[in-house]
């Protein structure tokens, strides 16, 4: 019991300290969750599936903006080229898949000792194999242990060097490409925000602003599925999101892309009682919320189709039948009402 008491005290200290810091450093204006029908300036996108049938469903419903890890397989190449040839576009993630490493929850299992030179050569190969992709994200969640391997080992300096190298290589070949940095800094929970913010601030202090056209944030909130819920005493989820968004905007002054957000449609977390209807409602709340920020330019739902096995199903299509869930129709509403279709 004594152990849990000290854990609780530590959490209270972290949260209290961060809120004092945030209140002194960011704009905390309230954001109205409700919007009447309107035209949105943001582009609404989705994390893709490596499946031609699934991607054809998305394209036929007017979805043309996707995100995917970049690897060098014939099946992925064929799927990506099929989408691009049908007027789709991709944000390509340059990460452990690109350097052919296999990190896992239990540590890296193969291709683990890659270097900055390996990284540079892999970027050159990516540009050769995917010449029609001109938006590139520098790694996915570089601070998540499961994704760390080789040169990407949690060092702010190493991550800065990866950004700088990628930017210089890509811009030399395609000057109009967009480079997206940070790989999905988390908006929640506050314990992660506090840890990650200082990492990315160090990356920025090394000079990353010269090599980033936009930054990437991730917005996950489980077990909370409504922006009006209070994850902390008298502090709602929308207020936490607002604090963190402004924290990164004030640091970087760059356009923000929310490259992953979502909740499952199944009751994966005990006691939360998620459903397809709650998933659809949350998507509408979040997209309306993020659209209030003029500097947020892209919003990507995670993901198009979930897995068929046990676990959280974030997909907008039923994993077995591929029939749309209610959230799919909500997503299409935003796509159709975007100025940047």
N, C-alpha and C positions, 0 to 999 in steps of 0.2 A: 504493500500500500504506500509506503514511504517513497518507493521508486516512482509510482504514478503521480504522487503529489509533486515531486520535483519536475517531472515531465510537463505537467500542467502549468506550473509556475514558469518554466522556460518558454512555453508557447505564449503565455500572457505577456512576458517581457518582450519577446520578438515582435508580437503583433502591436503592442503599445508603442514600442520604439519606432516601428515602421510608420505607424499612423502619425506620430509626431513629425517624423521626417517628411512624410508626404504632405501633410497639412502646411508645412513651411515651404514646400518647394513646387507644388503643382496647383493648377487651377482645379478646384473641386466643385464647379458649377453642376447643378443637378441636370440630368438629362431626362426628357420626357419619353417614356417607353412607347406611347401610342402615337401612331401616325395615320392620318387619313390616306386614301389612295393618292399616290403621287408618282412622279418620275424620280428615279434615284440616279445620282451621279456615279455611284460605285459600280464596279463590275462584279457580278456574282458568279463564282466558279466552284469547282468541286474536285476533290481528290479522286483520281481516275482509277479504273480497273484495267488490268492487262487481259482484256477479253473483248474481242471484236463485237460479239452480240450485245454485250452490255453497253459498250461505247456507241454502237449504232442507235440504241434506244435513247441515249442522252442526246446525240446529234439530231435525231428526228424530232425531239421535243424542244429544239432551239438552244440547247446547252452547247457552248463552243469553247469553253475556257476550263482548262484542266491543269492538274499538278501531279507529277510522278517522279519517283527516284529514277536516276539514269544508270542503266546497266547495259552491257553489251551482249544481248541475246537476240537471236533472230526473231523469236516470237514477240518480244517487246518492241523491237524495231518495226516489225510488220504492223502491230497495233497502232503505234504512234504515227507511222506514215499514213495509215488508213484514215486516222482522225484528221491529220493535217491536210490531206488531200481532199477532205470533205469540209474544209473551212474551219477546222478546229485549231486551237493553239495550246501550247503547253508552257508551264513553268517547270523547267527541268531541275531536279535536286541533285547537286553534285555532292555525293556523300560516300559512305563506306561501300555501297554497292558499286560505285563508279571505280573505286580502287580495288575491287574484288576482295574485300575483307569480309569476314563472317563473325562480327561481334555477337554476343548473346548475353542473357541475364547472368550467366555463369562465367563470363569472360570471353575474350576473342578465341575462336576455334581454328581459323585459318586465315592466311594473308594478313597476319597481324602486324608485321614489322615494316609497314610501308612508310616511306619518307616523303619529304616535301617534293623531291624530284619525281617520285611515283605519282604524287598528286598532280603535278604539272603535266606529266605525260598523259595522264588519264583525261585531263581537261582537253588537251589537244585531240585525243581520240574521240571524245564526246562531240566535239565540234565537227569532226569529220563524219561521224556516223549520223549525227542529227543536225544537218546544216540549216534546217528550217525552224529550229528552236532558237529564239532570240531573247528569252527571259530565263535567268539562271539563279537558283538559290544556293547559297554557300552552306552546305551541310544541313542536316535535319537534327534539331535538338542536340547540339554539341555537348551539352552538360549532362545528358542522360548517360549513366554508366553503361547501359546496354548497347549504346551506339558508339562508344569510344573504342578506338584501336589505333595502332601505329602513331603517326605524327599528331593525330587529333586525340590528345590525352588529357584534356581539361585545362591546358595552359592558354591563358589569354593571349600571350605573345604568339604562340603557334597558330592559334585561330586567326589572329590578325595577319600573319604571314600567308595563310591559306587564302584569305580574302584578297590580299594585295596581289598575289601571284595569279589567282583566277581572273581578277579584274584586268590585269595587264595583258594576259594571254587572250582573253575573250575580246576585249576592246580593240586589240591590234587586228584581229581577224574580222570582227563585226562591230564597228564603232557605235552602232545604234542599239546594241544589246542593253538590256536592263539587268543589273546585278543587285540581288536582294540578299541582305546580310542578316545575321543573328539566328537564322534557322528555326525561329519559333520560340522566342523568349516567352515564358508563361505569364499570363495575367493573374493567375490564381493557382494555389493558395498563397497567402502572404509570406509564409516561411520560405517558399521557393522564390518568390519575387525578390525578397531581400537578398538572398544568396546570389541569384542570377543577375540582378541589376548591377552589382558591383563588379562582376565578371565582365559584363558588356560595357560598363563604363571604362574599365581598363582597356578593353579592345579599342574603344573610341579614343581614349587618351593616347594610344600608340599612333593614331592618325588614320583610323578606318574611314573617317568621313570622306576622304578623298577617293575611296574605292567602293562606295556603296551608293546606289541610286535610290534604294528603299530599304526598309527593315521589315522583318517578319516577326509576328507575334502569334502565339497560340492561346486559344480561349477555351479551356476545359473547366467544368465546374462541378462534376459529380462529387458528392451525392446531391447537389442542388440543381434543380431543373426549372427554376423560375427566378428571374432577375430581381424580384421583390423579396425573395427569401433572405434571411439574415444569417450568413455563415459565422459572423461574429456579433457580439451583443450590440444591438441597435445599429448595425452596419450592414447594409444590404449588398447583395452580389453586384448590383449595377454600380454601387458606389465604389466597391473594390475595383471593378473593371475600369471605372472612370479615373480613379487615382493612378492606376498602373499605366493606362494608355497615355495619360498626360505626362507621367514620369518619363517614358521613353520618347515621347514627342519633344519634350523640353530638352532632353539629352541630345537628340540627333538632329532635330529640325528636318527630318526626311519624311517622305510619304510612308505610310504604314500599310502593310498588307497583312490581314489576318489569314494566315495560310492554313490553319486548321481550327475548326470549332465544331462542336457537336455533342449530342447525348445519345445513348442507345435508345432503341424502341422497345427493348425487352427488360424484364425485371432482373437485371444482372446483379445489381447491388442489393443485398438483403435489406428490406425495410423501406426502400425508396419507392417501390411500386411504379416503375416507369411503364409507359405504354406508347403505342404508335401515336395516339392523340397528344400526349404530353410532348413527344418529340416534335410534332408539327407545331405546337404552340410555342415551344422554346425557340425553334428556328425563326418563327415570325418575330418574336420578341427581340432576339439577338440581332437579326438583320436590320430591324427598325432602329434599334439602339445604336449599332455601329454606323449606320447611315447618317446619324446626326453629326459626325465628325468629318469635316471637309478634308482633313489630311489622311483619312482612311480611304484608300483607293480600291482595294480588292478585298473580297471576303470569300474564303474557300470553306465549304462544308466538308467534314470528314465523316463518311465517304459515300461514294456512289452506291456500292453494294457491299454488304457486310459478309462475314464468313458464315459458313453453314454449320460449323462446329460449336462447341460450348464457348461461352464468353459473351462479351458485349457486342451487340449488333448495331453499329452506328449507321448502317446503310439506308439509303432512301428507296432502294428497290428491295423487294423480298428476295432473300438469298437463294431460295429454291425455285420459285415460280417466275422471278424477275418482274412481278407485278408492282406497280408503284404503291408506296405507302402514302398516307396523308401528307407527310412532310415533303414528299416529292412534289406534290401539287403546290405546296406552299413555296418551295424553292422556285418552281417555274414561274410563279407570280412575280417574284423579284427579277428574274431573268427577263421577262417580257416587259417589265417597267423600268429597266435600266437604260440610261442614255447611251451607255457603252456596251451594246449588245455584241 
